[in-house]
Each structure stands twice: as C-alpha cells, then as structure tokens.
C-alpha cells in the first residue's frame, strides 16, 4: 500500500487543532513563569542601582573628608533676577 492510497480516517498523528491546543496550554502555563522572571530581573536592577548610589555616596563622603569644601557650581553674578510674586 503506497502513501497515496491511505485514507484519512484511522490515520495516527496530531491534527492542527491538537497542536494549537497544546501550544495554547503551554503559553498559559508560561505566563506566571515569565512574570516571576521579570520581577526578579527588576529586583536585581534595583539592587544594582542602590549599590551604585551607595558607592557614589561613599565617594562624596571621602571627598568631603579629604577636602573641606563641597563641590558646587560657580555662582553667576550677572544673571538677571526674577521676582516671584504671589497671585491674589
């Protein structure tokens, strides 16, 4: 019996609907896993940022302790002054 002589009834295998249902179930099961991975990634990013802020804070403290003044931008003496008034 050749492959062209087979009938569709009684053939073994998955249909397109079976495969799509399996993929749908896998997709639904992956949502919480991907959400947990995203949360873990964001937490790690926050930890890295906090570590960097701590290093910056330490560097500023060391600079202040080694030299007394705190670095600041120069004061511009020729800039126009603006008057802030309250509205009534």
TIMARVO-957782 format. One record per residue: chain; residue in three letters; x, y, z of N, C-alpha, C, O in turn. Coordinates in nm, 2 decimals, m for minus. Layout:
N
+--------+---------+--------+--------+--------+--------+--------+--------+--------+--------+--------+--------+--------+--------+
: cadena : residuo :    n.X :    n.Y :    n.Z :   ca.X :   ca.Y :   ca.Z :    c.X :    c.Y :    c.Z :    o.X :    o.Y :    o.Z :
+--------+---------+--------+--------+--------+--------+--------+--------+--------+--------+--------+--------+--------+--------+
:      A :     ALA :      X :      Y :      Z :      X :      Y :      Z :      X :      Y :      Z :      X :      Y :      Z :
...
+--------+---------+--------+--------+--------+--------+--------+--------+--------+--------+--------+--------+--------+--------+
//
This chain:
88
+--------+---------+--------+--------+--------+--------+--------+--------+--------+--------+--------+--------+--------+--------+
: cadena : residuo :    n.X :    n.Y :    n.Z :   ca.X :   ca.Y :   ca.Z :    c.X :    c.Y :    c.Z :    o.X :    o.Y :    o.Z :
+--------+---------+--------+--------+--------+--------+--------+--------+--------+--------+--------+--------+--------+--------+
:      A :     UNK :   0.09 :  m0.12 :   0.00 :   0.00 :   0.00 :   0.00 :   0.09 :   0.12 :   0.00 :   0.17 :   0.14 :   0.09 :
:      A :     UNK :   0.07 :   0.21 :  m0.10 :   0.16 :   0.33 :  m0.11 :   0.10 :   0.44 :  m0.03 :  m0.02 :   0.43 :   0.02 :
:      A :     UNK :   0.17 :   0.55 :  m0.01 :   0.13 :   0.66 :   0.08 :   0.01 :   0.73 :   0.02 :  m0.07 :   0.79 :   0.09 :
:      A :     UNK :  m0.01 :   0.73 :  m0.12 :  m0.12 :   0.80 :  m0.18 :  m0.25 :   0.72 :  m0.16 :  m0.36 :   0.78 :  m0.18 :
:      A :     UNK :  m0.24 :   0.59 :  m0.13 :  m0.36 :   0.51 :  m0.12 :  m0.42 :   0.51 :   0.02 :  m0.53 :   0.46 :   0.04 :
:      A :     UNK :  m0.35 :   0.57 :   0.12 :  m0.40 :   0.57 :   0.26 :  m0.53 :   0.66 :   0.26 :  m0.54 :   0.77 :   0.20 :
:      A :     UNK :  m0.62 :   0.62 :   0.35 :  m0.73 :   0.71 :   0.37 :  m0.71 :   0.79 :   0.50 :  m0.63 :   0.75 :   0.59 :
:      A :     UNK :  m0.77 :   0.91 :   0.51 :  m0.75 :   1.00 :   0.62 :  m0.82 :   0.94 :   0.75 :  m0.77 :   0.97 :   0.86 :
:      A :     UNK :  m0.92 :   0.86 :   0.74 :  m0.98 :   0.80 :   0.85 :  m0.89 :   0.69 :   0.91 :  m0.84 :   0.61 :   0.83 :
:      A :     UNK :  m0.87 :   0.69 :   1.04 :  m0.79 :   0.59 :   1.10 :  m0.64 :   0.62 :   1.10 :  m0.56 :   0.54 :   1.15 :
:      A :     UNK :  m0.60 :   0.73 :   1.04 :  m0.46 :   0.76 :   1.04 :  m0.42 :   0.81 :   1.18 :  m0.50 :   0.87 :   1.25 :
:      A :     UNK :  m0.29 :   0.78 :   1.22 :  m0.25 :   0.82 :   1.35 :  m0.17 :   0.95 :   1.34 :  m0.10 :   0.97 :   1.24 :
:      A :     UNK :  m0.18 :   1.04 :   1.44 :  m0.10 :   1.16 :   1.44 :  m0.18 :   1.27 :   1.50 :  m0.30 :   1.25 :   1.54 :
:      A :     UNK :  m0.12 :   1.39 :   1.51 :  m0.19 :   1.50 :   1.57 :  m0.25 :   1.59 :   1.45 :  m0.19 :   1.60 :   1.35 :
:      A :     UNK :  m0.36 :   1.64 :   1.49 :  m0.42 :   1.74 :   1.39 :  m0.37 :   1.88 :   1.43 :  m0.31 :   1.90 :   1.53 :
:      A :     UNK :  m0.40 :   1.97 :   1.34 :  m0.36 :   2.11 :   1.36 :  m0.43 :   2.16 :   1.49 :  m0.37 :   2.25 :   1.56 :
:      A :     UNK :  m0.55 :   2.12 :   1.51 :  m0.62 :   2.17 :   1.63 :  m0.56 :   2.11 :   1.76 :  m0.54 :   2.19 :   1.86 :
:      A :     UNK :  m0.52 :   1.99 :   1.76 :  m0.45 :   1.93 :   1.87 :  m0.32 :   2.01 :   1.90 :  m0.29 :   2.04 :   2.02 :
:      A :     UNK :  m0.24 :   2.03 :   1.80 :  m0.12 :   2.11 :   1.82 :  m0.14 :   2.25 :   1.87 :  m0.07 :   2.30 :   1.96 :
:      A :     UNK :  m0.24 :   2.31 :   1.82 :  m0.27 :   2.45 :   1.87 :  m0.32 :   2.45 :   2.01 :  m0.29 :   2.55 :   2.08 :
:      A :     UNK :  m0.40 :   2.35 :   2.05 :  m0.44 :   2.35 :   2.19 :  m0.32 :   2.32 :   2.28 :  m0.31 :   2.39 :   2.39 :
:      A :     UNK :  m0.23 :   2.24 :   2.25 :  m0.11 :   2.21 :   2.33 :  m0.03 :   2.34 :   2.34 :   0.02 :   2.37 :   2.45 :
:      A :     UNK :  m0.01 :   2.41 :   2.23 :   0.06 :   2.54 :   2.23 :  m0.01 :   2.64 :   2.32 :   0.06 :   2.72 :   2.39 :
:      A :     UNK :  m0.14 :   2.65 :   2.31 :  m0.21 :   2.74 :   2.39 :  m0.20 :   2.71 :   2.54 :  m0.18 :   2.80 :   2.62 :
:      A :     UNK :  m0.20 :   2.58 :   2.58 :  m0.18 :   2.54 :   2.72 :  m0.04 :   2.58 :   2.77 :  m0.02 :   2.63 :   2.88 :
:      A :     UNK :   0.06 :   2.55 :   2.68 :   0.20 :   2.58 :   2.72 :   0.21 :   2.73 :   2.74 :   0.28 :   2.78 :   2.83 :
:      A :     UNK :   0.15 :   2.81 :   2.65 :   0.15 :   2.96 :   2.66 :   0.09 :   3.01 :   2.79 :   0.14 :   3.10 :   2.86 :
:      A :     UNK :  m0.02 :   2.95 :   2.83 :  m0.09 :   2.99 :   2.95 :  m0.01 :   2.95 :   3.07 :   0.00 :   3.03 :   3.17 :
:      A :     UNK :   0.06 :   2.84 :   3.07 :   0.14 :   2.80 :   3.18 :   0.27 :   2.88 :   3.19 :   0.33 :   2.89 :   3.30 :
:      A :     UNK :   0.32 :   2.94 :   3.08 :   0.44 :   3.02 :   3.08 :   0.42 :   3.16 :   3.14 :   0.52 :   3.22 :   3.18 :
:      A :     UNK :   0.30 :   3.21 :   3.14 :   0.27 :   3.35 :   3.18 :   0.33 :   3.37 :   3.33 :   0.40 :   3.47 :   3.35 :
:      A :     UNK :   0.29 :   3.29 :   3.43 :   0.34 :   3.32 :   3.56 :   0.49 :   3.30 :   3.57 :   0.56 :   3.37 :   3.65 :
:      A :     UNK :   0.55 :   3.21 :   3.49 :   0.70 :   3.19 :   3.50 :   0.77 :   3.31 :   3.44 :   0.86 :   3.36 :   3.50 :
:      A :     UNK :   0.72 :   3.37 :   3.33 :   0.78 :   3.49 :   3.27 :   0.76 :   3.61 :   3.36 :   0.85 :   3.69 :   3.37 :
:      A :     UNK :   0.64 :   3.61 :   3.43 :   0.62 :   3.73 :   3.52 :   0.72 :   3.72 :   3.64 :   0.77 :   3.82 :   3.68 :
:      A :     UNK :   0.75 :   3.60 :   3.69 :   0.84 :   3.58 :   3.80 :   0.98 :   3.62 :   3.76 :   1.06 :   3.68 :   3.83 :
:      A :     UNK :   1.02 :   3.58 :   3.63 :   1.15 :   3.62 :   3.58 :   1.16 :   3.77 :   3.57 :   1.27 :   3.83 :   3.60 :
:      A :     UNK :   1.05 :   3.84 :   3.52 :   1.06 :   3.98 :   3.51 :   1.07 :   4.05 :   3.64 :   1.15 :   4.15 :   3.65 :
:      A :     UNK :   1.00 :   4.00 :   3.74 :   1.01 :   4.06 :   3.88 :   1.15 :   4.04 :   3.93 :   1.21 :   4.14 :   3.99 :
:      A :     UNK :   1.21 :   3.92 :   3.91 :   1.34 :   3.90 :   3.96 :   1.44 :   3.99 :   3.89 :   1.54 :   4.04 :   3.95 :
:      A :     UNK :   1.43 :   4.01 :   3.76 :   1.51 :   4.10 :   3.69 :   1.50 :   4.24 :   3.74 :   1.61 :   4.31 :   3.75 :
:      A :     UNK :   1.38 :   4.29 :   3.76 :   1.36 :   4.43 :   3.81 :   1.42 :   4.44 :   3.95 :   1.48 :   4.55 :   3.98 :
:      A :     UNK :   1.41 :   4.34 :   4.04 :   1.47 :   4.35 :   4.17 :   1.62 :   4.35 :   4.16 :   1.68 :   4.43 :   4.24 :
:      A :     UNK :   1.68 :   4.28 :   4.08 :   1.82 :   4.28 :   4.06 :   1.87 :   4.42 :   4.01 :   1.97 :   4.47 :   4.05 :
:      A :     UNK :   1.79 :   4.47 :   3.92 :   1.82 :   4.61 :   3.87 :   1.82 :   4.71 :   3.98 :   1.90 :   4.80 :   3.98 :
:      A :     UNK :   1.72 :   4.70 :   4.06 :   1.71 :   4.80 :   4.18 :   1.82 :   4.78 :   4.27 :   1.88 :   4.88 :   4.32 :
:      A :     UNK :   1.86 :   4.65 :   4.30 :   1.98 :   4.63 :   4.39 :   2.10 :   4.69 :   4.33 :   2.18 :   4.75 :   4.40 :
:      A :     UNK :   2.12 :   4.67 :   4.20 :   2.24 :   4.73 :   4.13 :   2.24 :   4.88 :   4.15 :   2.34 :   4.94 :   4.18 :
:      A :     UNK :   2.13 :   4.94 :   4.13 :   2.11 :   5.09 :   4.14 :   2.14 :   5.14 :   4.28 :   2.21 :   5.23 :   4.30 :
:      A :     UNK :   2.09 :   5.06 :   4.38 :   2.11 :   5.10 :   4.52 :   2.26 :   5.09 :   4.55 :   2.31 :   5.17 :   4.63 :
:      A :     UNK :   2.33 :   4.98 :   4.50 :   2.47 :   4.97 :   4.52 :   2.55 :   5.08 :   4.46 :   2.64 :   5.13 :   4.52 :
:      A :     UNK :   2.51 :   5.12 :   4.34 :   2.58 :   5.24 :   4.28 :   2.56 :   5.37 :   4.36 :   2.65 :   5.45 :   4.37 :
:      A :     UNK :   2.44 :   5.39 :   4.40 :   2.41 :   5.51 :   4.49 :   2.50 :   5.50 :   4.61 :   2.55 :   5.61 :   4.66 :
:      A :     UNK :   2.51 :   5.39 :   4.67 :   2.59 :   5.37 :   4.79 :   2.74 :   5.41 :   4.76 :   2.81 :   5.47 :   4.84 :
:      A :     UNK :   2.79 :   5.36 :   4.65 :   2.93 :   5.39 :   4.61 :   2.94 :   5.54 :   4.58 :   3.05 :   5.60 :   4.62 :
:      A :     UNK :   2.85 :   5.60 :   4.52 :   2.85 :   5.75 :   4.50 :   2.85 :   5.82 :   4.63 :   2.93 :   5.92 :   4.65 :
:      A :     UNK :   2.76 :   5.78 :   4.72 :   2.76 :   5.85 :   4.85 :   2.89 :   5.83 :   4.93 :   2.94 :   5.93 :   4.99 :
:      A :     UNK :   2.95 :   5.71 :   4.92 :   3.08 :   5.69 :   4.99 :   3.19 :   5.78 :   4.92 :   3.27 :   5.83 :   5.00 :
:      A :     UNK :   3.19 :   5.79 :   4.79 :   3.29 :   5.87 :   4.72 :   3.27 :   6.02 :   4.76 :   3.37 :   6.09 :   4.78 :
:      A :     UNK :   3.15 :   6.07 :   4.77 :   3.13 :   6.20 :   4.81 :   3.17 :   6.23 :   4.95 :   3.24 :   6.33 :   4.98 :
:      A :     UNK :   3.14 :   6.13 :   5.04 :   3.19 :   6.14 :   5.18 :   3.34 :   6.14 :   5.19 :   3.39 :   6.22 :   5.27 :
:      A :     UNK :   3.40 :   6.06 :   5.11 :   3.55 :   6.06 :   5.12 :   3.61 :   6.19 :   5.06 :   3.71 :   6.24 :   5.11 :
:      A :     UNK :   3.55 :   6.24 :   4.96 :   3.59 :   6.37 :   4.90 :   3.58 :   6.48 :   5.01 :   3.67 :   6.56 :   5.02 :
:      A :     UNK :   3.46 :   6.48 :   5.07 :   3.44 :   6.59 :   5.17 :   3.54 :   6.58 :   5.29 :   3.58 :   6.68 :   5.34 :
:      A :     UNK :   3.56 :   6.45 :   5.33 :   3.66 :   6.43 :   5.44 :   3.80 :   6.47 :   5.41 :   3.88 :   6.51 :   5.49 :
:      A :     UNK :   3.84 :   6.45 :   5.28 :   3.98 :   6.48 :   5.24 :   3.99 :   6.63 :   5.21 :   4.10 :   6.68 :   5.23 :
:      A :     UNK :   3.89 :   6.69 :   5.15 :   3.89 :   6.83 :   5.13 :   3.77 :   6.89 :   5.19 :   3.66 :   6.84 :   5.18 :
:      A :     UNK :   3.78 :   7.00 :   5.26 :   3.67 :   7.06 :   5.33 :   3.55 :   7.11 :   5.25 :   3.44 :   7.08 :   5.29 :
:      A :     UNK :   3.58 :   7.18 :   5.14 :   3.46 :   7.23 :   5.07 :   3.38 :   7.12 :   4.99 :   3.44 :   7.02 :   4.95 :
:      A :     UNK :   3.26 :   7.15 :   4.97 :   3.17 :   7.06 :   4.89 :   3.17 :   7.12 :   4.75 :   3.15 :   7.24 :   4.73 :
:      A :     UNK :   3.19 :   7.03 :   4.65 :   3.19 :   7.09 :   4.51 :   3.05 :   7.14 :   4.48 :   2.95 :   7.08 :   4.50 :
:      A :     UNK :   3.05 :   7.26 :   4.42 :   2.93 :   7.33 :   4.38 :   2.95 :   7.41 :   4.25 :   3.07 :   7.44 :   4.22 :
:      A :     UNK :   2.85 :   7.43 :   4.17 :   2.87 :   7.51 :   4.05 :   2.90 :   7.65 :   4.08 :   2.87 :   7.70 :   4.19 :
:      A :     UNK :   2.98 :   7.72 :   3.99 :   3.01 :   7.86 :   4.02 :   2.89 :   7.95 :   4.03 :   2.79 :   7.92 :   3.96 :
:      A :     UNK :   2.90 :   8.05 :   4.10 :   2.79 :   8.15 :   4.12 :   2.80 :   8.25 :   4.00 :   2.90 :   8.31 :   3.98 :
:      A :     UNK :   2.69 :   8.27 :   3.93 :   2.69 :   8.37 :   3.82 :   2.64 :   8.50 :   3.88 :   2.53 :   8.51 :   3.94 :
:      A :     UNK :   2.72 :   8.60 :   3.87 :   2.68 :   8.73 :   3.93 :   2.60 :   8.82 :   3.84 :   2.54 :   8.91 :   3.88 :
:      A :     UNK :   2.61 :   8.80 :   3.71 :   2.55 :   8.89 :   3.61 :   2.42 :   8.84 :   3.56 :   2.37 :   8.89 :   3.45 :
:      A :     UNK :   2.36 :   8.74 :   3.62 :   2.23 :   8.70 :   3.57 :   2.12 :   8.78 :   3.62 :   2.12 :   8.83 :   3.73 :
:      A :     UNK :   2.01 :   8.80 :   3.54 :   1.90 :   8.88 :   3.58 :   1.82 :   8.82 :   3.69 :   1.80 :   8.69 :   3.70 :
:      A :     UNK :   1.78 :   8.90 :   3.79 :   1.70 :   8.84 :   3.90 :   1.55 :   8.84 :   3.86 :   1.50 :   8.94 :   3.80 :
:      A :     UNK :   1.48 :   8.74 :   3.90 :   1.34 :   8.73 :   3.87 :   1.27 :   8.75 :   4.00 :   1.31 :   8.70 :   4.11 :
:      A :     UNK :   1.16 :   8.82 :   4.00 :   1.08 :   8.85 :   4.12 :   0.97 :   8.75 :   4.12 :   0.89 :   8.75 :   4.02 :
:      A :     UNK :   0.95 :   8.68 :   4.23 :   0.84 :   8.59 :   4.25 :   0.74 :   8.66 :   4.33 :   0.76 :   8.70 :   4.44 :
:      A :     UNK :   0.62 :   8.68 :   4.28 :   0.51 :   8.74 :   4.35 :   0.39 :   8.64 :   4.36 :   0.37 :   8.56 :   4.28 :
:      A :     UNK :   0.32 :   8.66 :   4.47 :   0.20 :   8.58 :   4.49 :   0.08 :   8.64 :   4.42 :   0.07 :   8.76 :   4.41 :
:      A :     UNK :   0.00 :   8.55 :   4.36 :  m0.12 :   8.60 :   4.29 :  m0.23 :   8.61 :   4.40 :  m0.24 :   8.53 :   4.49 :
:      A :     UNK :  m0.31 :   8.72 :   4.38 :  m0.42 :   8.74 :   4.47 :  m0.55 :   8.73 :   4.40 :  m0.66 :   8.74 :   4.46 :
+--------+---------+--------+--------+--------+--------+--------+--------+--------+--------+--------+--------+--------+--------+
//
